[in-house]
Amino acid sequence: MPRLLAAAKPPAAALLLLAAALGLAIAGDPARPARAAAEADVTFPLTRGTLVTEKGRFRLFLEFAATPAQRAHGLMFRRSLPANFGMLFDFGRTGAIAMWMKNTYIPLDMLFLDGRGRVVGLIADAEPLSEKVLSPGVPARAVLELPAGSIARYGVRVGDVLEHRMFGGG
């Protein structure tokens, strides 16, 4: 995930609600690595989307990363991600997008999406903690990160669609 700017501190209640909704540990949990306070305080709105493939329609809970701070933080420091959860990164315009797995402890599948939510590129089973730059080599507007194995489980192929409000649907 690209690392950009630190975020201003959001209300503590928002962080607690998000952590509770996702079943996540929160800052101060001894099981989590030490990190800067600004990183611990990045929060994400929880949205819903539907991934449409030849195998069917799959409803997903999605954390939405639209600000530079949210995109920079992404799924770093997480120890787990439920099967029907993911993070949707909105880059605001179509162009070259590159991600990485620095400080990301869980293997992920990445779906690169165009401005209509159509899958234009796939990266399966990204290696945790790697600083290798990952890109499908085609322009995209957004990236959907899901737990590793999701591409196979949902039968995702280039041309499939994520229905979500950012694309005018879902």
PLY file of the C-alpha trace (Angstrom):
ply
format ascii 1.0
element vertex 170
property float x
property float y
property float z
element edge 169
property int vertex1
property int vertex2
end_header
0.00 0.00 0.00
1.37 3.43 -0.75
2.46 5.32 2.35
1.54 8.99 2.34
0.58 11.42 5.12
-0.35 10.91 8.77
-3.96 11.65 9.74
-5.35 14.01 12.32
-6.57 12.21 15.45
-10.22 11.08 15.04
-12.55 10.67 18.00
-11.60 7.68 20.16
-15.21 6.44 20.05
-15.00 6.05 16.25
-11.86 3.90 16.57
-13.47 1.73 19.25
-16.65 1.26 17.19
-14.70 0.28 14.10
-12.51 -2.13 16.05
-15.55 -3.71 17.68
-17.41 -4.00 14.37
-14.45 -5.74 12.74
-13.41 -7.77 15.76
-10.00 -6.11 15.70
-7.48 -5.36 18.38
-6.96 -1.66 19.05
-3.96 0.48 19.90
-2.55 -0.37 23.30
-3.21 -4.09 22.87
0.03 -5.85 23.87
-0.37 -8.26 20.94
0.04 -5.41 18.45
3.44 -3.96 17.52
4.44 -0.53 18.77
3.92 2.25 16.24
3.41 5.99 15.99
0.21 7.32 17.56
-0.92 8.87 14.26
-0.84 5.47 12.56
-2.88 3.88 15.36
-5.55 6.57 15.03
-6.39 6.17 11.32
-10.01 5.05 10.98
-12.05 3.90 8.01
-15.77 4.13 7.29
-17.38 0.71 6.97
-19.37 0.21 3.76
-20.87 -2.70 1.84
-20.22 -3.88 -1.67
-21.14 -6.81 -3.88
-18.56 -8.69 -5.91
-20.19 -10.12 -9.04
-18.45 -13.07 -10.71
-19.49 -16.08 -12.78
-19.76 -17.99 -9.45
-22.34 -15.56 -8.05
-22.91 -12.37 -6.07
-20.88 -12.01 -2.90
-21.76 -9.36 -0.29
-18.70 -7.90 1.41
-18.08 -5.56 4.33
-15.53 -3.01 3.14
-13.44 -0.49 4.99
-13.21 2.53 2.70
-9.81 4.23 2.28
-10.24 7.50 0.36
-7.97 10.02 2.08
-4.18 10.05 1.71
-3.78 9.02 5.37
-6.23 6.13 5.03
-4.61 4.89 1.81
-1.15 5.17 3.37
-2.15 3.13 6.42
-4.37 0.54 4.77
-4.33 -2.86 6.46
-0.95 -2.40 8.15
-0.45 -4.03 11.54
-3.61 -6.17 11.27
-3.27 -9.76 12.41
-6.46 -11.05 10.77
-9.17 -10.18 8.28
-12.49 -12.07 8.21
-13.37 -13.92 4.99
-16.15 -11.53 3.94
-14.24 -8.33 4.79
-11.86 -6.21 2.76
-10.52 -2.73 2.19
-11.43 -0.61 -0.82
-8.87 2.05 -1.78
-10.24 4.95 -3.86
-7.44 6.86 -5.62
-9.88 9.43 -7.06
-8.67 9.11 -10.65
-7.56 6.44 -13.07
-3.83 5.91 -13.48
-0.91 3.68 -12.58
-1.35 2.22 -9.09
1.33 0.38 -7.16
0.87 -1.26 -3.76
3.16 -2.98 -1.28
2.83 -5.09 1.86
5.22 -3.29 4.22
3.98 -3.71 7.82
1.07 -5.85 6.58
1.02 -9.15 8.47
-1.68 -11.02 6.57
-1.46 -12.34 3.00
-3.86 -10.51 0.68
-5.43 -10.77 -2.76
-5.65 -7.46 -4.67
-8.27 -6.61 -7.27
-7.47 -3.53 -9.37
-10.65 -1.78 -10.54
-11.49 0.81 -13.18
-13.86 3.77 -12.68
-16.91 1.56 -13.19
-15.82 -1.07 -10.67
-14.72 -3.54 -13.34
-11.72 -5.74 -12.47
-8.79 -4.81 -14.72
-6.00 -6.63 -12.88
-5.41 -9.24 -10.18
-2.62 -10.05 -7.75
-3.13 -13.22 -5.70
-1.51 -14.05 -2.37
0.65 -10.95 -1.84
3.48 -11.79 0.54
3.17 -10.30 4.04
5.78 -7.72 5.09
7.24 -7.48 1.58
8.41 -4.15 0.16
8.10 -5.51 -3.39
6.08 -3.11 -5.55
2.90 -4.77 -6.82
1.06 -3.50 -9.89
-0.93 -5.19 -12.66
0.63 -2.86 -15.23
-2.71 -1.40 -16.34
-4.43 1.84 -15.30
-6.89 1.53 -12.40
-8.96 3.82 -10.19
-9.26 1.63 -7.08
-7.90 -1.46 -5.34
-9.90 -3.98 -3.34
-7.81 -5.95 -0.84
-9.28 -9.22 0.40
-7.90 -12.12 2.45
-5.59 -14.34 0.38
-7.54 -17.07 -1.40
-10.51 -14.80 -2.14
-9.75 -14.61 -5.88
-10.03 -18.40 -6.10
-12.96 -18.66 -3.65
-15.09 -16.13 -5.53
-13.79 -17.12 -8.97
-12.68 -13.55 -9.76
-11.49 -12.82 -13.29
-10.64 -9.69 -15.23
-13.97 -8.17 -16.33
-15.87 -9.07 -13.14
-17.44 -6.18 -11.20
-17.52 -4.73 -7.69
-20.84 -2.97 -7.10
-20.22 -0.13 -4.65
-21.47 3.39 -4.19
-18.15 4.87 -5.34
-18.86 3.42 -8.79
-22.47 4.62 -8.82
-23.98 1.35 -7.61
-24.21 -1.06 -4.70
0 1
1 2
2 3
3 4
4 5
5 6
6 7
7 8
8 9
9 10
10 11
11 12
12 13
13 14
14 15
15 16
16 17
17 18
18 19
19 20
20 21
21 22
22 23
23 24
24 25
25 26
26 27
27 28
28 29
29 30
30 31
31 32
32 33
33 34
34 35
35 36
36 37
37 38
38 39
39 40
40 41
41 42
42 43
43 44
44 45
45 46
46 47
47 48
48 49
49 50
50 51
51 52
52 53
53 54
54 55
55 56
56 57
57 58
58 59
59 60
60 61
61 62
62 63
63 64
64 65
65 66
66 67
67 68
68 69
69 70
70 71
71 72
72 73
73 74
74 75
75 76
76 77
77 78
78 79
79 80
80 81
81 82
82 83
83 84
84 85
85 86
86 87
87 88
88 89
89 90
90 91
91 92
92 93
93 94
94 95
95 96
96 97
97 98
98 99
99 100
100 101
101 102
102 103
103 104
104 105
105 106
106 107
107 108
108 109
109 110
110 111
111 112
112 113
113 114
114 115
115 116
116 117
117 118
118 119
119 120
120 121
121 122
122 123
123 124
124 125
125 126
126 127
127 128
128 129
129 130
130 131
131 132
132 133
133 134
134 135
135 136
136 137
137 138
138 139
139 140
140 141
141 142
142 143
143 144
144 145
145 146
146 147
147 148
148 149
149 150
150 151
151 152
152 153
153 154
154 155
155 156
156 157
157 158
158 159
159 160
160 161
161 162
162 163
163 164
164 165
165 166
166 167
167 168
168 169
